[in-house]
C-alpha cells in the first residue's frame, strides 16, 4: 500500500480506496471496505492524530 504523503493522490480522484489509519484501523476489515477518496482528510496532523491516513490502495 502506498504511504499517504499528506495530500490526496491524483489517481484517487473520483475513486474508492482502502485505507489504513495511524491507530491501526484498516477499512478492509469493515463494511464497506472501500471509502470514497474525495471525502477523506488526506492531510497529516501535527502532532500526528490517530485518524490520519497512513497508507491507501485503490479499490479493486
Residue pairs with C-beta under 8 A, 6 or more apart in sequence:
1 18
1 20
1 55
1 56
1 57
2 9
2 55
2 56
2 57
3 54
3 55
4 42
4 44
4 52
4 53
4 54
4 55
4 56
6 42
6 43
6 44
7 42
7 43
8 37
8 38
8 40
8 42
9 56
11 58
12 37
12 38
12 56
12 58
13 37
13 38
14 37
14 38
15 36
15 37
15 58
15 59
16 34
16 35
16 36
16 37
16 58
16 59
17 27
17 34
17 35
17 37
17 40
17 56
17 57
17 58
17 59
18 26
18 27
18 28
18 33
18 34
18 35
18 56
18 57
18 58
18 59
19 26
19 27
19 35
19 40
19 53
19 55
19 56
20 26
20 27
20 53
20 54
20 55
20 56
21 50
21 51
21 52
21 53
21 54
22 48
22 49
22 50
22 51
22 52
22 53
22 54
23 50
23 51
25 51
27 33
27 34
27 35
33 59
34 59
37 56
40 53
41 51
41 53
42 53
43 52
44 52
45 52
